Amino acid sequence: MITIYHNPRCSKSRAACELITTTYNNANEATEIVEYLKHPLNVEQLKQLNAQLGCAVRDMIRDTDAEYKELRLSDVSLTDTQLYEALANHPILLQRPIVVRNGRAVIGRPPENVAALFA
């Protein structure tokens, strides 16, 4: 199963979906596309996704959105718990797309990053 946390308004997210469909998913694995703005992840789901990514919580956060500045998320004293809560409450802050396959995940920025899941 391939899961893509997707924002259809994002060109990088659309490009990653296209690459998976046309290039990487040769075995025609089942694919679930989750529009995370319509179906936000809760804190526990974000923690699981973070474990699959194997990165710092901050690496999951888009620091270019207005909410990032409004919420003062650049403050290094914020705990991981506070960052997870910010992501859960403001899903627009989640990096996109995030692709999960076989218990591993990558951030598809650039879209070619998803190739690592199919190697």
C-alpha positions as CSV (number, residue, x, y, z in Angstrom):
1,M,0.0,0.0,0.0
2,I,1.2,3.5,-0.9
3,T,-0.2,6.4,1.0
4,I,0.2,9.9,-0.3
5,Y,-0.5,12.9,2.0
6,H,-1.5,15.2,-0.8
7,N,-2.6,18.8,-1.4
8,P,-4.1,19.0,-4.9
9,R,-3.4,22.8,-5.0
10,C,0.4,22.2,-4.7
11,S,2.3,21.6,-7.9
12,K,5.0,19.5,-6.2
13,S,2.3,17.3,-4.7
14,R,0.6,16.8,-8.0
15,A,4.0,16.1,-9.6
16,A,4.8,13.4,-7.0
17,C,1.4,11.8,-7.6
18,E,2.0,11.7,-11.3
19,L,5.5,10.2,-10.9
20,I,4.2,7.5,-8.7
21,T,1.4,6.7,-11.1
22,T,3.4,6.8,-14.3
23,T,6.9,5.8,-13.3
24,Y,7.5,4.2,-9.9
25,N,4.4,2.1,-9.2
26,N,5.1,-0.5,-11.8
27,A,3.6,-3.3,-9.7
28,N,0.3,-1.3,-9.5
29,E,0.2,-1.3,-5.7
30,A,-2.9,0.0,-4.1
31,T,-2.6,3.7,-3.5
32,E,-4.5,5.8,-1.0
33,I,-4.5,9.6,-1.5
34,V,-5.2,11.5,1.7
35,E,-6.1,15.1,1.2
36,Y,-4.8,16.1,4.6
37,L,-6.4,19.6,4.5
38,K,-9.8,17.9,4.4
39,H,-8.8,15.1,6.7
40,P,-6.2,16.4,9.1
41,L,-3.9,14.1,11.0
42,N,-4.1,14.0,14.7
43,V,-1.1,14.1,17.0
44,E,-0.7,10.4,17.2
45,Q,-0.8,10.0,13.4
46,L,1.7,12.8,13.0
47,K,4.1,11.0,15.5
48,Q,3.8,7.8,13.5
49,L,4.4,9.6,10.3
50,N,7.4,11.4,11.8
51,A,8.9,8.0,12.9
52,Q,8.5,6.7,9.4
53,L,10.2,9.8,8.0
54,G,13.0,9.5,10.5
55,C,13.5,13.2,10.7
56,A,13.1,16.0,13.3
57,V,9.5,17.2,13.8
58,R,10.6,20.7,12.5
59,D,11.5,19.1,9.1
60,M,7.8,18.2,8.7
61,I,6.8,21.9,9.0
62,R,6.5,24.3,6.1
63,D,8.3,27.5,7.4
64,T,7.1,29.6,4.4
65,D,3.4,29.8,5.3
66,A,2.0,32.8,7.2
67,E,0.7,30.5,10.0
68,Y,4.4,29.6,10.8
69,K,5.2,33.2,11.5
70,E,1.9,33.9,13.2
71,L,2.3,31.0,15.6
72,R,6.0,31.9,16.2
73,L,7.1,28.3,15.4
74,S,10.6,29.4,14.7
75,D,11.0,29.6,18.5
76,V,13.6,26.9,19.3
77,S,12.3,26.5,22.9
78,L,9.1,24.9,21.5
79,T,8.8,21.2,22.4
80,D,8.0,18.5,19.9
81,T,4.6,18.1,21.6
82,Q,3.9,21.8,20.8
83,L,5.0,21.4,17.2
84,Y,2.9,18.3,16.7
85,E,-0.1,20.2,18.2
86,A,0.6,23.1,15.8
87,L,0.6,20.6,12.8
88,A,-2.6,18.9,14.0
89,N,-4.4,22.3,14.4
90,H,-3.0,23.9,11.3
91,P,-2.5,21.1,8.7
92,I,-1.5,23.7,6.0
93,L,1.9,23.7,7.8
94,L,2.6,20.0,6.9
95,Q,5.2,19.5,4.3
96,R,3.7,18.1,1.1
97,P,3.5,15.7,-0.3
98,I,4.5,12.9,2.1
99,V,4.6,9.5,0.6
100,V,4.5,6.3,2.7
101,R,5.4,2.8,1.5
102,N,6.4,-0.3,3.3
103,G,6.8,1.5,6.7
104,R,9.0,4.2,5.3
105,A,8.2,7.7,4.3
106,V,9.7,10.6,2.3
107,I,8.8,14.2,1.8
108,G,8.3,14.6,-2.0
109,R,10.1,18.0,-2.3
110,P,11.4,17.7,-4.9
111,P,9.0,15.1,-6.3
112,E,11.9,12.8,-7.4
113,N,12.5,12.1,-3.6
114,V,9.8,9.5,-3.8
115,A,12.0,7.3,-5.9
116,A,13.8,6.2,-2.7
117,L,10.7,4.3,-1.7
118,F,10.8,2.2,-4.8
119,A,14.5,1.4,-5.0
